[in-house]
Amino acid sequence: MPARLKAFLLHLTVSIFIALLAVLVVFRVWYPAPLHEALGVTHIFLLLLLIDVILGPLLTLLVFKTGKKTLIIDMAIIACLQLAALSYGLWTVAEGRPAWIVYNVDRFDVVTVVDIDTRQLNEALAQYRNAPWTGPQWVGTVKPDSPEQRSNILFEAVQGGSDIAQRPNLYRPLTEMTEAIRQRAQPLEKLNDFNDAAAVRDAMQSWPSAAAWVPLMARAKPMVVLLGENKSEVIAIVELAPWK
């Protein structure tokens, strides 16, 4: 086998291995299913990854030549370009990863890292001051006590600014939201109003302990959060429409 082809195959193998690690981190840790669909990251990231995996080995196939004086420099440049492209893609995906899934009045909102309002971060409980790296965390939120603060938040939200769900200083443990979630929980039968009956039936077969649901609001695709028998315990997120 020619040395150039060997170099190409070796580079391709290493690139695929690194790509698989990136996929594992992104789709198993940062964007656990089905949140990658809810935030619309799937096709964009996989396309970037595919281009990165193919381009690096192809450049190696083009420039590799045994005995070439600048071979080491050429390979180093290719590796740096490939790693830079991968790093940029991972950085972009990391910045858009879901950090918090926040119960807000009558639904859950997916809050990404870039959505977080950091202006009053020092007033947040310690566990909410830093966006988690090990996957999104479930939290609740409370309205501020001051009518003036509530008005300011409402005004900002109407203008396209951050709402209650994006403000960690208002976060509280989800266990404190039990009664609020229970009051807003909707019966499973209502899902048939917004979805094909077969799709609802399939989802319920996967989660037989589900007894109620509330909507999940996300950037690309709203979904449904299934609740347990007490109608407040989160069981799963499923790809069903919460409204028409």
C-alpha positions in Angstrom: 0.0 0.0 0.0 1.4 3.4 -0.9 2.6 5.6 2.0 0.3 8.4 1.0 -2.7 6.1 1.2 -1.6 4.7 4.6 -1.2 8.3 5.9 -4.7 9.1 4.6 -6.3 6.0 6.3 -4.5 6.7 9.5 -5.6 10.3 9.6 -9.1 9.3 8.7 -9.2 6.7 11.5 -8.0 9.2 14.1 -10.4 11.8 12.8 -13.4 9.4 13.1 -12.4 8.4 16.6 -12.2 12.1 17.7 -15.5 12.8 16.0 -17.2 9.9 17.8 -15.9 11.3 21.1 -17.4 14.7 20.2 -20.7 13.1 19.2 -20.8 11.3 22.5 -20.2 14.5 24.5 -22.7 16.6 22.5 -25.6 14.1 22.2 -25.2 12.1 25.4 -24.1 14.8 27.8 -24.8 18.3 26.6 -27.9 17.7 24.5 -29.5 14.4 25.8 -32.3 13.2 23.6 -34.6 14.7 22.5 -33.2 18.1 23.5 -30.9 18.1 20.5 -34.0 18.1 18.3 -35.8 20.7 20.5 -32.9 23.1 20.1 -32.3 22.3 16.4 -28.6 21.4 16.8 -28.5 18.0 15.3 -28.0 18.6 11.6 -25.8 21.7 11.9 -23.3 20.0 14.2 -23.2 16.7 12.3 -22.6 18.6 9.1 -19.7 20.6 10.6 -18.3 17.4 12.0 -18.6 15.5 8.7 -16.8 18.3 6.8 -14.1 18.4 9.4 -13.6 14.6 9.4 -13.4 14.5 5.5 -11.3 17.7 4.9 -8.4 16.8 7.1 -7.6 13.4 5.7 -8.2 14.6 2.1 -5.6 17.4 2.7 -3.2 14.7 4.0 -3.8 12.6 0.8 -3.0 15.7 -1.3 0.2 16.9 0.4 1.7 13.7 1.8 4.9 12.6 0.1 7.7 10.5 1.6 10.9 12.5 1.9 9.2 15.8 1.4 11.2 18.5 3.3 8.2 20.4 4.5 6.1 17.4 5.3 6.1 17.9 9.1 5.2 21.5 8.8 2.5 20.7 6.2 1.0 18.0 8.5 1.2 20.3 11.5 -0.7 23.0 9.6 -3.4 20.5 8.6 -3.8 19.2 12.1 -4.0 22.8 13.5 -6.6 23.7 10.9 -8.7 20.6 11.6 -8.5 21.0 15.4 -9.3 24.7 15.1 -12.5 23.9 13.1 -13.5 21.2 15.5 -12.8 23.5 18.5 -14.9 26.2 17.0 -17.8 23.8 16.3 -17.6 22.4 19.9 -17.4 25.9 21.4 -20.4 27.1 19.4 -22.4 24.0 20.5 -21.3 24.4 24.1 -22.4 28.0 24.2 -25.8 26.9 22.9 -26.2 23.9 25.2 -29.2 23.6 27.5 -28.0 24.6 31.0 -31.3 24.7 32.9 -34.8 23.3 32.3 -36.9 25.8 34.3 -40.4 25.4 35.5 -42.1 28.8 34.7 -45.7 29.3 35.7 -47.3 26.6 33.6 -44.5 25.1 31.5 -40.8 24.2 31.4 -38.5 26.5 29.5 -35.2 25.3 28.1 -32.6 27.9 29.0 -29.3 27.7 27.1 -25.9 29.1 28.3 -26.2 32.1 26.0 -29.7 32.9 27.3 -28.6 33.2 30.9 -29.0 36.7 32.4 -25.8 37.3 34.4 -26.6 40.7 35.7 -27.7 39.5 39.2 -25.8 36.3 39.2 -24.2 37.1 42.5 -27.7 37.0 44.1 -28.4 33.5 42.9 -28.1 30.4 45.1 -24.6 29.0 44.9 -25.7 25.9 42.9 -27.2 28.1 40.1 -24.3 30.5 39.6 -22.5 28.4 37.1 -24.0 26.6 34.0 -23.5 22.8 34.4 -21.2 20.9 32.1 -22.7 17.5 32.8 -26.1 18.1 31.2 -29.1 20.3 31.8 -30.5 20.5 35.3 -34.1 20.8 36.3 -35.1 23.8 38.4 -38.0 26.0 39.4 -38.3 29.8 39.4 -40.2 32.3 41.5 -41.4 35.8 40.8 -39.5 38.6 42.6 -41.3 40.0 45.6 -41.0 43.6 44.4 -43.8 44.8 42.1 -41.3 47.1 40.5 -39.0 44.2 39.7 -41.8 42.2 38.2 -42.8 45.1 36.0 -39.2 45.6 34.8 -38.9 41.9 33.9 -42.2 42.0 32.1 -41.2 45.1 30.2 -37.8 43.6 29.2 -39.4 40.3 28.1 -41.9 42.1 25.9 -38.9 44.0 24.3 -37.2 40.7 23.6 -35.0 40.6 26.7 -34.7 38.0 29.4 -37.7 36.7 31.2 -38.0 35.1 34.6 -36.8 31.7 33.3 -33.4 33.2 32.2 -32.6 34.8 35.6 -30.7 32.4 37.9 -31.2 34.7 40.9 -34.8 33.6 40.8 -34.1 29.9 40.6 -35.2 27.5 43.3 -35.1 23.7 43.7 -37.7 21.9 41.6 -39.0 20.2 44.7 -40.4 23.6 45.9 -42.6 23.7 42.7 -44.5 20.5 43.5 -47.8 22.1 44.2 -47.5 24.6 41.3 -46.7 21.8 38.8 -49.5 19.7 40.1 -52.1 22.5 39.6 -51.0 23.0 36.0 -50.6 19.4 35.0 -52.7 18.3 32.1 -54.3 15.0 31.5 -52.7 12.6 29.1 -55.9 12.4 27.0 -55.4 16.0 26.0 -52.3 15.1 24.0 -54.6 13.6 21.4 -55.9 17.0 20.6 -52.5 18.1 19.3 -50.9 14.8 18.1 -51.6 11.7 16.1 -53.2 9.1 18.4 -50.7 6.5 17.3 -47.7 8.8 18.2 -49.2 9.4 21.7 -49.8 5.7 22.2 -46.2 4.9 21.3 -44.9 7.5 23.6 -47.0 6.2 26.5 -45.8 2.7 25.9 -42.3 3.8 26.5 -43.3 5.6 29.7 -46.2 3.6 31.3 -45.9 5.4 34.6 -46.8 8.8 33.2 -50.0 10.2 34.5 -49.9 13.9 33.3 -47.9 16.4 31.4 -46.9 20.0 30.9 -45.5 21.8 27.9 -41.7 22.3 27.2 -40.8 25.5 25.4 -37.6 25.3 23.4 -36.0 27.3 20.6 -36.6 25.1 17.6 -39.3 22.6 18.7 -41.7 22.7 21.7 -42.2 19.3 23.3 -43.9 17.6 26.3 -42.7 16.8 29.8 -44.3 13.7 31.2 -45.1 13.6 34.9 -45.5 10.7 37.3 -48.5 9.6 39.3 -48.2 12.4 41.8 -48.4 14.8 38.8 -45.3 16.7 39.8 -42.4 14.3 39.4 -40.6 14.7 36.0 -40.3 11.4 34.1 -39.2 12.2 30.6 -39.3 14.6 27.7 -41.0 13.3 24.6 -41.4 14.5 21.1 -45.1 15.3 21.2 -46.6 18.7 20.4 -48.0 20.6 23.5 -50.3 22.7 21.3 -51.3 23.3 17.7 
